[in-house]
């Protein structure tokens, strides 16, 4: 029997962007660390958490912030922009699902700092079904001996794996 590694919120994030990138991350194949986008991401992470925002870690999730607002537990996921909206939303929903499985009812809030926008997010049965399917797909993906073939998507141009995927072009 193969021991399943737990699916993380990061796996969920990459799954909804690019299955190949998800596989590469899960197999610890590190992207180009000198890629400008990796450096910007590292800076933003350090800047965000240097401003007093403390990650909250439990199980296999690291949430940006949890607050109690009006008697409700609110999990906030803070992103620079809504460019990766779907991935951001499902990452937050994954947090809500994990908390629900622990007996904690919470709602979510996506915050896009550059755009000064926020959006309330609640876990629905349909969202749960999508997440359960994604988790199963990610576990199957993790067992693949090689990554899925590269597929051109709109995010490739700024991806730190672009040379790895498209070196022969």
Backbone as a printed PyTorch tensor [residue, N CA C, xyz], in Angstrom:
tensor([[[  0.8400,  -1.1870,   0.0000],
         [  0.0000,   0.0000,   0.0000],
         [  0.8870,   1.2540,   0.0000]],

        [[  0.5350,   2.2170,  -0.8300],
         [  1.2820,   3.4680,  -0.9350],
         [  0.7860,   4.4210,   0.1420]],

        [[  1.7260,   4.9870,   0.8890],
         [  1.3670,   5.9680,   1.9150],
         [  1.0640,   7.2990,   1.2410]],

        [[ -0.1300,   7.8180,   1.4580],
         [ -0.5410,   9.0900,   0.8650],
         [ -0.0130,  10.2420,   1.7050]],

        [[  0.7040,  11.1440,   1.0710],
         [  1.0750,  12.3750,   1.7460],
         [ -0.1590,  13.2550,   1.8110]],

        [[ -0.3140,  13.9980,   2.8770],
         [ -1.5010,  14.8600,   2.9400],
         [ -1.4310,  15.9430,   1.8710]],

        [[ -2.5710,  16.2520,   1.3080],
         [ -2.6660,  17.3330,   0.3400],
         [ -2.6480,  18.6340,   1.1350]],

        [[ -1.8620,  19.5760,   0.6730],
         [ -1.7590,  20.8570,   1.3620],
         [ -2.5210,  21.9330,   0.5850]],

        [[ -2.6930,  23.0590,   1.2290],
         [ -3.3480,  24.1920,   0.5720],
         [ -2.5130,  24.6800,  -0.6100]],

        [[ -1.1920,  24.5620,  -0.4970],
         [ -0.3170,  24.9340,  -1.6070],
         [ -0.5640,  24.0190,  -2.8060]],

        [[ -0.7600,  22.7250,  -2.5410],
         [ -1.0880,  21.7920,  -3.6240],
         [ -2.3910,  22.2110,  -4.3090]],

        [[ -3.3670,  22.5840,  -3.5050],
         [ -4.6530,  23.0410,  -4.0500],
         [ -4.4210,  24.2800,  -4.9200]],

        [[ -3.6510,  25.2290,  -4.4110],
         [ -3.3410,  26.4600,  -5.1490],
         [ -2.7850,  26.1300,  -6.5390]],

        [[ -1.7030,  25.2940,  -6.5920],
         [ -1.0700,  24.9880,  -7.8680],
         [ -1.9620,  24.1360,  -8.7580]],

        [[ -2.7270,  23.2460,  -8.1810],
         [ -3.6310,  22.3890,  -8.9560],
         [ -4.5810,  23.2260,  -9.8170]],

        [[ -5.1130,  24.3020,  -9.2560],
         [ -6.0750,  25.1220,  -9.9910],
         [ -5.3950,  26.1070, -10.9440]],

        [[ -4.0750,  26.1410, -10.9380],
         [ -3.3400,  26.9550, -11.9220],
         [ -2.8210,  26.0500, -13.0260]],

        [[ -2.0340,  25.0260, -12.6270],
         [ -1.3610,  24.1770, -13.6160],
         [ -1.0420,  22.8280, -12.9730]],

        [[ -1.5440,  21.7610, -13.5480],
         [ -1.3300,  20.4160, -12.9840],
         [  0.1590,  20.0430, -13.0210]],

        [[  0.8630,  20.4630, -14.0800],
         [  2.2960,  20.1660, -14.1850],
         [  3.0690,  20.8770, -13.0630]],

        [[  2.7570,  22.1460, -12.8300],
         [  3.4100,  22.8950, -11.7610],
         [  3.1040,  22.2500, -10.4080]],

        [[  1.8930,  21.7780, -10.2420],
         [  1.5110,  21.0800,  -9.0080],
         [  2.3960,  19.8490,  -8.8130]],

        [[  2.5550,  19.0430,  -9.8660],
         [  3.3820,  17.8400,  -9.7850],
         [  4.8200,  18.2180,  -9.4290]],

        [[  5.3690,  19.2390, -10.1100],
         [  6.7490,  19.6550,  -9.8690],
         [  6.9460,  20.0930,  -8.4150]],

        [[  6.0260,  20.8740,  -7.8970],
         [  6.1300,  21.3330,  -6.5030],
         [  6.0340,  20.1520,  -5.5360]],

        [[  5.0990,  19.2420,  -5.8040],
         [  4.9160,  18.0940,  -4.9180],
         [  6.1540,  17.1950,  -4.9010]],

        [[  6.8910,  17.1710,  -6.0060],
         [  8.0860,  16.3400,  -6.1020],
         [  9.3620,  17.1210,  -5.7840]],

        [[  9.1630,  18.2910,  -5.1500],
         [ 10.2780,  19.1050,  -4.6500],
         [ 11.2540,  19.5300,  -5.7530]],

        [[ 10.7370,  19.7010,  -6.9640],
         [ 11.5400,  20.2500,  -8.0490],
         [ 11.3410,  21.7570,  -7.9720]],

        [[ 12.3670,  22.4220,  -7.5090],
         [ 12.2980,  23.8340,  -7.1570],
         [ 12.3600,  24.7000,  -8.4230]],

        [[ 11.4950,  25.7100,  -8.5060],
         [ 11.5580,  26.6000,  -9.6650],
         [ 12.8140,  27.4740,  -9.6170]],

        [[ 13.0840,  28.1530, -10.6980],
         [ 14.2200,  29.0580, -10.8010],
         [ 14.1350,  30.0860,  -9.6810]],

        [[ 15.0390,  29.9870,  -8.6980],
         [ 15.0050,  30.8650,  -7.5260],
         [ 15.4280,  32.2900,  -7.8400]],

        [[ 16.0400,  32.4890,  -8.9960],
         [ 16.4350,  33.8380,  -9.3930],
         [ 15.4220,  34.4710, -10.3340]],

        [[ 14.3290,  33.7600, -10.5920],
         [ 13.2560,  34.3100, -11.4120],
         [ 12.6830,  35.5340, -10.6920]],

        [[ 12.4720,  36.5840, -11.4470],
         [ 11.9820,  37.8450, -10.8780],
         [ 10.6900,  37.6490, -10.0840]],

        [[  9.7840,  36.8070, -10.5820],
         [  8.5040,  36.5950,  -9.8950],
         [  8.6850,  35.8620,  -8.5650]],

        [[  9.6520,  34.9500,  -8.4930],
         [  9.9410,  34.2520,  -7.2350],
         [ 10.4890,  35.2640,  -6.2260]],

        [[ 11.4000,  36.1190,  -6.6910],
         [ 11.9720,  37.1280,  -5.7990],
         [ 10.9130,  38.1080,  -5.3020]],

        [[ 10.0190,  38.5380,  -6.1860],
         [  8.9340,  39.4420,  -5.7860],
         [  8.0300,  38.7520,  -4.7770]],

        [[  7.6850,  37.4970,  -5.0280],
         [  6.8420,  36.7420,  -4.1040],
         [  7.4810,  36.6190,  -2.7320]],

        [[  8.7860,  36.3440,  -2.7130],
         [  9.5070,  36.2290,  -1.4410],
         [  9.4860,  37.5660,  -0.6980]],

        [[  9.7130,  38.6570,  -1.4300],
         [  9.6950,  39.9900,  -0.8240],
         [  8.3150,  40.2980,  -0.2440]],

        [[  7.2640,  40.0440,  -1.0380],
         [  5.9100,  40.3390,  -0.5740],
         [  5.5500,  39.5160,   0.6570]],

        [[  5.9660,  38.2640,   0.6740],
         [  5.7030,  37.4100,   1.8380],
         [  6.3770,  37.9910,   3.0750]],

        [[  7.6640,  38.3390,   2.9300],
         [  8.4000,  38.9050,   4.0680],
         [  7.7970,  40.2320,   4.5010]],

        [[  7.4130,  41.0620,   3.5310],
         [  6.8280,  42.3670,   3.8250],
         [  5.4890,  42.2070,   4.5320]],

        [[  4.6510,  41.3130,   4.0220],
         [  3.3170,  41.1020,   4.5960],
         [  3.4290,  40.6140,   6.0440]],

        [[  4.2910,  39.6310,   6.2850],
         [  4.3870,  39.0720,   7.6280],
         [  5.2420,  39.9310,   8.5420]],

        [[  6.0390,  40.8270,   7.9600],
         [  6.7910,  41.7820,   8.7580],
         [  5.8920,  42.8860,   9.2990]],

        [[  4.6890,  43.0130,   8.7490],
         [  3.7500,  44.0600,   9.1770],
         [  2.7880,  43.5450,  10.2480]],

        [[  3.1310,  42.4730,  10.8990],
         [  2.2980,  42.0170,  12.0010],
         [  1.2340,  41.0010,  11.6180]],

        [[  1.1680,  40.6200,  10.3470],
         [  0.2190,  39.5770,   9.9640],
         [  0.8970,  38.2500,  10.2820]],

        [[  0.2900,  37.4770,  11.1410],
         [  0.8770,  36.2210,  11.5690],
         [  0.1040,  35.0600,  10.9540]],

        [[  0.8400,  34.1510,  10.3380],
         [  0.2040,  32.9580,   9.7990],
         [ -0.3070,  32.1030,  10.9570]],

        [[ -1.4230,  31.4270,  10.7200],
         [ -1.9970,  30.5050,  11.6940],
         [ -1.8860,  29.1180,  11.0780]],

        [[ -1.2040,  28.2140,  11.7660],
         [ -0.9510,  26.8860,  11.2190],
         [ -1.6830,  25.8330,  12.0430]],

        [[ -2.3560,  24.9260,  11.3310],
         [ -2.9890,  23.7690,  11.9550],
         [ -3.1250,  22.6920,  10.8890]],

        [[ -3.0650,  21.4330,  11.3180],
         [ -3.1530,  20.3290,  10.3600],
         [ -2.1700,  20.5860,   9.2170]],

        [[ -2.6720,  20.5920,   7.9760],
         [ -1.8090,  20.7960,   6.8110],
         [ -2.1380,  22.1190,   6.1140]],

        [[ -2.5190,  23.1090,   6.9140],
         [ -2.8420,  24.4150,   6.3520],
         [ -2.1300,  25.5220,   7.1200]],

        [[ -1.7970,  26.5930,   6.3940],
         [ -1.1940,  27.8000,   6.9700],
         [ -2.0490,  28.9560,   6.4900]],

        [[ -2.8760,  29.4660,   7.3650],
         [ -3.7990,  30.5380,   6.9960],
         [ -3.1590,  31.8850,   7.2910]],

        [[ -3.4470,  32.8610,   6.4260],
         [ -2.8670,  34.1900,   6.6130],
         [ -3.3370,  34.8240,   7.9180]],

        [[ -4.6220,  34.7730,   8.1580],
         [ -5.1510,  35.4350,   9.3580],
         [ -6.5190,  34.8380,   9.7080]],

        [[ -6.7760,  34.7120,  11.0050],
         [ -8.1050,  34.3300,  11.4930],
         [ -8.5490,  35.4170,  12.4540]],

        [[ -9.7700,  35.8600,  12.2710],
         [-10.3220,  36.8990,  13.1410],
         [-11.7340,  36.5110,  13.5350]],

        [[-12.1770,  37.0780,  14.6240],
         [-13.5740,  36.9220,  15.0260],
         [-14.2460,  38.2610,  14.7290]],

        [[-15.2010,  38.2290,  13.8150],
         [-15.8940,  39.4410,  13.3980],
         [-17.3920,  39.2060,  13.5500]],

        [[-18.0190,  39.9950,  14.3930],
         [-19.4690,  39.8640,  14.5920],
         [-19.9000,  38.4750,  15.0200]],

        [[-19.1080,  37.8370,  15.8500],
         [-19.4550,  36.5050,  16.3550],
         [-19.0980,  35.3710,  15.3970]],

        [[-18.5690,  35.6940,  14.2130],
         [-18.1860,  34.6710,  13.2400],
         [-16.6670,  34.5450,  13.1810]],

        [[-16.2000,  33.3270,  12.9490],
         [-14.7810,  33.1070,  12.7020],
         [-14.5630,  33.3610,  11.2180]],

        [[-13.6480,  34.2860,  10.9290],
         [-13.3680,  34.6650,   9.5410],
         [-11.9060,  34.3550,   9.2330]],

        [[-11.7010,  33.5180,   8.2100],
         [-10.3630,  33.1980,   7.7290],
         [-10.0780,  34.1410,   6.5730]],

        [[ -9.0170,  34.9150,   6.7030],
         [ -8.6630,  35.8550,   5.6420],
         [ -7.4650,  35.3270,   4.8630]],

        [[ -7.6040,  35.3360,   3.5640],
         [ -6.5080,  34.9830,   2.6590],
         [ -6.1360,  36.2580,   1.9220]],

        [[ -4.8770,  36.6580,   2.0560],
         [ -4.4240,  37.9370,   1.5170],
         [ -3.5470,  37.6850,   0.2940]],

        [[ -3.9520,  38.2620,  -0.8150],
         [ -3.2180,  38.1250,  -2.0780],
         [ -2.9130,  39.5030,  -2.6270]],

        [[ -1.8770,  39.5690,  -3.4170],
         [ -1.4790,  40.8270,  -4.0430],
         [ -2.5590,  41.2990,  -5.0140]],

        [[ -3.0460,  40.3800,  -5.8710],
         [ -4.0540,  40.7480,  -6.8600],
         [ -4.9760,  39.5520,  -7.0910]],

        [[ -5.9920,  39.7930,  -7.8830],
         [ -6.9500,  38.7330,  -8.1950],
         [ -6.5410,  37.9500,  -9.4440]],

        [[ -5.3060,  38.1030,  -9.8770],
         [ -4.8290,  37.4220, -11.0850],
         [ -5.0540,  35.9110, -11.0100]],

        [[ -4.8390,  35.3270,  -9.8560],
         [ -5.0420,  33.8880,  -9.6570],
         [ -6.3150,  33.6690,  -8.8340]],

        [[ -7.3680,  34.3050,  -9.2550],
         [ -8.6130,  34.3140,  -8.4860],
         [ -9.1050,  32.9000,  -8.1420]],

        [[ -9.2350,  32.0410,  -9.1490],
         [ -9.7850,  30.7000,  -8.9060],
         [ -8.9320,  29.9340,  -7.9020]],

        [[ -7.6110,  29.9670,  -8.0740],
         [ -6.7140,  29.2710,  -7.1480],
         [ -6.8180,  29.8460,  -5.7420]],

        [[ -6.8740,  31.1660,  -5.6590],
         [ -6.9960,  31.8260,  -4.3540],
         [ -8.2790,  31.4080,  -3.6610]],

        [[ -9.3530,  31.3890,  -4.4140],
         [-10.6640,  31.0330,  -3.8510],
         [-10.6680,  29.5910,  -3.3450]],

        [[-10.1440,  28.6690,  -4.1640],
         [-10.1490,  27.2640,  -3.7340],
         [ -9.1590,  27.0120,  -2.5960]],

        [[ -8.0780,  27.7490,  -2.5450],
         [ -7.1680,  27.6340,  -1.4070],
         [ -7.8990,  28.0310,  -0.1270]],

        [[ -8.6220,  29.1300,  -0.1660],
         [ -9.3930,  29.5840,   0.9920],
         [-10.5040,  28.5860,   1.3290]],

        [[-11.1820,  28.0830,   0.3210],
         [-12.2300,  27.0830,   0.5610],
         [-11.6460,  25.8140,   1.1870]],

        [[-10.4310,  25.4590,   0.8070],
         [ -9.7620,  24.3010,   1.3950],
         [ -9.5320,  24.5250,   2.8900]],

        [[ -9.1510,  25.7470,   3.2610],
         [ -9.0100,  26.0690,   4.6790],
         [-10.3450,  25.8750,   5.3940]],

        [[-11.4030,  26.3900,   4.7940],
         [-12.7380,  26.2890,   5.4070],
         [-13.1690,  24.8340,   5.5390]],

        [[-12.8840,  24.0200,   4.5150],
         [-13.2240,  22.5910,   4.5640],
         [-12.4400,  21.8910,   5.6690]],

        [[-11.1490,  22.1830,   5.7630],
         [-10.3150,  21.5600,   6.8020],
         [-10.8330,  21.9270,   8.1930]],

        [[-11.1560,  23.1990,   8.3840],
         [-11.6990,  23.6320,   9.6800],
         [-13.0390,  22.9580,   9.9560]],

        [[-13.8790,  22.8480,   8.9390],
         [-15.1830,  22.1850,   9.1040],
         [-14.9790,  20.7320,   9.5560]],

        [[-14.0090,  20.0540,   8.9710],
         [-13.7250,  18.6640,   9.3450],
         [-13.2130,  18.5660,  10.7800]],

        [[-12.7250,  19.6910,  11.3020],
         [-12.2700,  19.7480,  12.7010],
         [-13.4000,  20.2150,  13.6280]],

        [[-14.5980,  20.4430,  13.0570],
         [-15.7320,  20.8860,  13.8560],
         [-15.8140,  22.3930,  14.0490]],

        [[-15.0710,  23.1350,  13.2340],
         [-15.0570,  24.5970,  13.3570],
         [-15.7510,  25.2050,  12.1470]],

        [[-16.8400,  25.9270,  12.3810],
         [-17.5270,  26.6020,  11.2810],
         [-16.9160,  27.9860,  11.1100]],

        [[-16.4480,  28.2590,   9.9000],
         [-15.8420,  29.5580,   9.6090],
         [-16.2830,  30.0140,   8.2270]],

        [[-16.1660,  31.2910,   7.9880],
         [-16.3840,  31.8580,   6.6600],
         [-15.0520,  32.4390,   6.2150]],

        [[-14.9650,  32.7710,   4.9470],
         [-13.7110,  33.2630,   4.4160],
         [-13.8180,  34.6650,   3.8560]],

        [[-12.6600,  35.2910,   3.7480],
         [-12.5780,  36.5930,   3.1080],
         [-11.2870,  36.6300,   2.2910]],

        [[-11.4520,  36.8200,   0.9900],
         [-10.3100,  37.0200,   0.1010],
         [-10.0170,  38.5090,   0.0570]],

        [[ -8.7650,  38.8690,   0.2780],
         [ -8.3820,  40.2830,   0.2360],
         [ -7.3050,  40.4430,  -0.8380]],

        [[ -7.5670,  41.3580,  -1.7800],
         [ -6.6230,  41.6350,  -2.8520],
         [ -6.0510,  43.0270,  -2.6030]],

        [[ -4.8290,  43.0670,  -2.0580],
         [ -4.2690,  44.3220,  -1.5560],
         [ -4.0390,  45.3680,  -2.6440]],

        [[ -3.4830,  44.9610,  -3.7850],
         [ -3.2170,  45.9230,  -4.8540],
         [ -4.4970,  46.5830,  -5.3630]],

        [[ -5.5630,  45.8120,  -5.3800],
         [ -6.8310,  46.2940,  -5.9210],
         [ -7.7420,  46.8760,  -4.8500]],

        [[ -7.3000,  46.7310,  -3.5900],
         [ -8.1000,  47.1940,  -2.4510],
         [ -9.5250,  46.6600,  -2.5110]],

        [[ -9.6160,  45.3590,  -2.8180],
         [-10.9030,  44.6860,  -2.8870],
         [-10.9000,  43.5220,  -1.9070]],

        [[-12.0850,  43.1740,  -1.4560],
         [-12.2150,  41.9530,  -0.6750],
         [-13.5280,  41.2940,  -1.0570]],

        [[-13.5960,  40.0070,  -0.8130],
         [-14.7730,  39.2220,  -1.1880],
         [-15.0520,  38.1870,  -0.1070]],

        [[-16.3010,  38.0810,   0.2810],
         [-16.6960,  37.0780,   1.2580],
         [-16.8310,  35.7280,   0.5450]],

        [[-16.4020,  34.6660,   1.2130],
         [-16.4370,  33.3220,   0.6370],
         [-17.0230,  32.3670,   1.6630]],

        [[-18.0110,  31.5960,   1.2210],
         [-18.5860,  30.5660,   2.0960],
         [-18.5100,  29.2230,   1.3940]],

        [[-18.2290,  28.1930,   2.1410],
         [-18.1100,  26.8390,   1.6250],
         [-19.4980,  26.2660,   1.3470]],

        [[-19.7360,  25.8610,   0.0970],
         [-21.0080,  25.2400,  -0.2730],
         [-20.7870,  23.7490,  -0.5090]],

        [[-21.8710,  23.0050,  -0.6230],
         [-21.7570,  21.5760,  -0.9250],
         [-21.0700,  21.3610,  -2.2640]],

        [[-21.3900,  22.2080,  -3.2310],
         [-20.7540,  22.0980,  -4.5530],
         [-19.2470,  22.3330,  -4.4480]],

        [[-18.8480,  23.3360,  -3.6580],
         [-17.4240,  23.6010,  -3.4420],
         [-16.7520,  22.3880,  -2.8020]],

        [[-17.4240,  21.7790,  -1.8440],
         [-16.8670,  20.5880,  -1.1810],
         [-16.6430,  19.4730,  -2.1850]],

        [[-17.6040,  19.2690,  -3.0900],
         [-17.4630,  18.2240,  -4.1150],
         [-16.2690,  18.5130,  -5.0170]],

        [[-16.1330,  19.7750,  -5.4330],
         [-15.0000,  20.1570,  -6.2810],
         [-13.6860,  19.9010,  -5.5350]],

        [[-13.6270,  20.2790,  -4.2700],
         [-12.4080,  20.0830,  -3.4850],
         [-12.0830,  18.6020,  -3.2780]],

        [[-13.0960,  17.7880,  -2.9950],
         [-12.8480,  16.3540,  -2.8060],
         [-12.3110,  15.7370,  -4.0980]],

        [[-12.8450,  16.1700,  -5.2380],
         [-12.3510,  15.6790,  -6.5310],
         [-10.9250,  16.1630,  -6.7640]],

        [[-10.6480,  17.4190,  -6.4330],
         [ -9.2980,  17.9720,  -6.5980],
         [ -8.2980,  17.2090,  -5.7260]],

        [[ -8.6830,  16.9100,  -4.5030],
         [ -7.8040,  16.1720,  -3.5880],
         [ -7.4850,  14.7980,  -4.1680]],

        [[ -8.5040,  14.1240,  -4.6800],
         [ -8.2930,  12.8100,  -5.3000],
         [ -7.3700,  12.9370,  -6.5200]],

        [[ -7.6130,  13.9510,  -7.3460],
         [ -6.7750,  14.1710,  -8.5330],
         [ -5.3280,  14.4690,  -8.1390]],

        [[ -5.1430,  15.2740,  -7.1000],
         [ -3.7910,  15.6230,  -6.6450],
         [ -3.0740,  14.3720,  -6.1310]],

        [[ -3.7760,  13.5220,  -5.3910],
         [ -3.1600,  12.2880,  -4.9060],
         [ -2.7600,  11.3890,  -6.0780]],

        [[ -3.6210,  11.3090,  -7.1040],
         [ -3.2740,  10.5370,  -8.3020],
         [ -2.0890,  11.1650,  -9.0230]],

        [[ -2.0810,  12.4820,  -9.1200],
         [ -0.9960,  13.2230,  -9.7610],
         [  0.3230,  12.9420,  -9.0470]],

        [[  0.2890,  12.9080,  -7.7260],
         [  1.5150,  12.7020,  -6.9430],
         [  2.1310,  11.3320,  -7.1940]],

        [[  1.3200,  10.3710,  -7.5810],
         [  1.8220,   9.0110,  -7.8340],
         [  2.3750,   8.8330,  -9.2420]],

        [[  2.1850,   9.8250, -10.1050],
         [  2.6960,   9.7240, -11.4770],
         [  4.2210,   9.7670, -11.4490]],

        [[  4.8890,   8.8860, -12.2080],
         [  6.3570,   8.8730, -12.1840],
         [  6.9880,  10.0790, -12.8910]],

        [[  6.2710,  10.6800, -13.8030],
         [  6.7590,  11.8680, -14.5180],
         [  5.6440,  12.9060, -14.5250]],

        [[  6.0010,  14.1770, -14.7060],
         [  4.9520,  15.2060, -14.6930],
         [  4.0820,  15.1340, -15.9460]],

        [[  2.8860,  15.6660, -15.8550],
         [  2.0630,  15.7670, -17.0590],
         [  2.8030,  16.6090, -18.1050]],

        [[  2.4800,  16.3870, -19.3580],
         [  3.1030,  17.1640, -20.4390],
         [  2.7620,  18.6430, -20.2540]],

        [[  3.6800,  19.5320, -20.6460],
         [  3.3680,  20.9580, -20.5200],
         [  2.2170,  21.3440, -21.4450]],

        [[  1.4260,  22.2660, -20.9660],
         [  0.2930,  22.7710, -21.7380],
         [  0.3300,  24.2930, -21.6280]],

        [[  0.3600,  24.9620, -22.7630],
         [  0.4210,  26.4360, -22.7570],
         [ -0.8610,  27.0000, -22.1540]],

        [[ -0.6800,  27.8150, -21.1290],
         [ -1.7920,  28.5290, -20.5150],
         [ -1.3710,  29.9820, -20.3360]],

        [[ -2.2950,  30.8100, -19.9530],
         [ -1.9850,  32.2410, -19.8540],
         [ -0.9740,  32.5820, -18.7650]],

        [[ -0.7120,  31.6700, -17.8470],
         [  0.2220,  31.9410, -16.7590],
         [  1.6630,  31.5470, -17.0850]],

        [[  1.8820,  30.8660, -18.1870],
         [  3.2200,  30.3580, -18.5210],
         [  4.2510,  31.4630, -18.6450]],

        [[  3.8840,  32.5840, -19.2210],
         [  4.8360,  33.6600, -19.4970],
         [  5.5610,  34.1330, -18.2420]],

        [[  4.8830,  34.1330, -17.0900],
         [  5.5050,  34.6220, -15.8620],
         [  5.8190,  33.5090, -14.8630]],

        [[  5.7760,  32.2780, -15.3140],
         [  6.0100,  31.1410, -14.4190],
         [  7.5080,  30.8960, -14.2370]],

        [[  7.9250,  30.6080, -13.0190],
         [  9.3290,  30.3260, -12.7290],
         [  9.7820,  28.9820, -13.3090]],

        [[  8.8510,  28.1550, -13.7670],
         [  9.1800,  26.8840, -14.4080],
         [  9.1940,  26.9990, -15.9280]],

        [[  8.9920,  28.1820, -16.4900],
         [  8.8200,  28.3060, -17.9470],
         [  9.9860,  27.7190, -18.7270]],

        [[ 11.2250,  27.9190, -18.2540],
         [ 12.3660,  27.3530, -18.9740],
         [ 12.3770,  25.8320, -18.8670]],

        [[ 11.9610,  25.3130, -17.7360],
         [ 11.9020,  23.8690, -17.5520],
         [ 10.8920,  23.2410, -18.5160]],

        [[  9.7560,  23.8940, -18.6620],
         [  8.6880,  23.3480, -19.5080],
         [  8.9030,  23.6200, -20.9990]],

        [[  9.4820,  24.7730, -21.3100],
         [  9.5120,  25.2120, -22.7090],
         [ 10.9230,  25.4100, -23.2450]],

        [[ 11.9170,  24.7360, -22.6770],
         [ 13.3250,  24.9140, -23.0820],
         [ 13.5520,  24.5660, -24.5490]],

        [[ 12.7750,  23.6510, -25.0790],
         [ 13.0080,  23.1930, -26.4500],
         [ 12.2900,  24.0380, -27.4850]],

        [[ 11.6020,  25.0820, -27.0700],
         [ 10.8990,  25.9300, -28.0390],
         [ 11.7840,  27.0180, -28.5510]]])
